[in-house]
Amino acid sequence: MPAMFEITGTVKKIFDEQTFGSGFNKREFVITVPDGRFPQDIKFECVKDKVALLSSLSVGDEIKVSFDLRGREWKDNYYVNLNAWKLEPVGAAGGKKPAPAADEDPNIVDEPRHDEDVPF
């Protein structure tokens, strides 16, 4: 039995569902996980009936992902997938970000800082 893992982060991107000629379907998503100075963007996939788990998610939701590691070899190359099988909202608000306060302008976006080191 494969090892099971959990991680918590904020939904950054949800990709469109992919369906292949064999009938196999999957949908991928990315969460951002705090990791010191350089947050990590981690891509997961939901396959077959688990694709439906993504229907209630939105970018910005904070979630806990339960997943398995899946690995395979194809033409002497090795691939690893993070196979999500359970998604849970984090926090009392069901993982939704709070609405901005009345005196905040939601259209103002923080500019990136150019004096920080790049992680790669």
N, C-alpha and C positions, 0 to 999 in steps of 0.2 A: 504494500500500500504506500503511495507517495506521501511525503511529508506535506502537512498543511500549514499555511502561513497566514498572518493577518497584518495589515498596515492601514494607517489612517492618513488621509490627505484631502486636498481640495480638488474637485474636478476641474481640469484645465481645458480638455477637448473631448468631444464625443464624435467619433467618425461614423459615416454611413454604414449600414449593414452591407456585407458582401455575401453573395450567393454564387457558388461555383457549379460547374456543369454536373458534378456528381450529386448535387443536391445539398452538399455541405454548406452551412452558413455560419458566419461569425460577424461580430461587431467589436471594434476596438475603442478604448478610451484611455485618456491620460490623466493621472492625478499628480499634483505637486505635493511633495513631502518635505517638511523642514529638515535641513541637515547642515546646521552651522551657518556659515556665510553663504553657502551655495545650495539652495534648495534643489531637490532632485525631481525631475519629471520622469515618471515611470509609466510605461504603456502596458496595459492589460488587454486581454481579449475574453469575450464571452462567446461560447460556441453553442450551436443547436438551440435547445429550448431555453438556455440561459441568456440568450440575446434579449429576451423580454425584460430582464432585470434592468436594462438601461432605459426603458421607456419612461420611467418616472424621474430620471436624473436630469439636472440642468448644470451648465457651467457655473461654477462658484459654490456648488453644494459641497459640504464637508461630509465625507463618508468613510466607513471602515470597510475594507475589501478583504474577504477571505478568499484565498487562492492556492493553487497547486503549481509546482514547477513542472513543466513538460519539456522534454528534450528529444531530439531526433537527429539522425544523420541522413543526408541526401547528397549523393555524388561526392562523397568524401568531405562534405561541409557539415558542420554541426550547428544546430539551431536550438534556442531556448525560448519558450513562451511562458508567460505568466497567465494561467488559466483561472479567471475569476468565476466563482460559483455562488457567492453570496455577497450582497451589497447592503449595508445598513447605514441609515442617516446617523450623524453624530450630533448631539445636542438636543435641547428641548424643542427647538424650532424645526425639527425634522431635517436639519442640515442646511436650511436656507439661510442666506446672509440677511442680516437685519436691514431694513429700509434706512436710507440716509435720514439724519435728523433734519428738521425743518429748515435750520439755518445753514445746512451744507449744500453745496452745489454738486450734484451727481455727475456733471459733465467735466469737472476738473479732474485731470489724470496726472498723477505724479510723473515727472520727467525722470528718465533713468539717470543714475549717477555715473559719470564717466571717469571718476577717480578711483573706482574699485577695480581690483584685479579680476581678470576673466578666468573662469575655472578650467580652461583648457588651452 
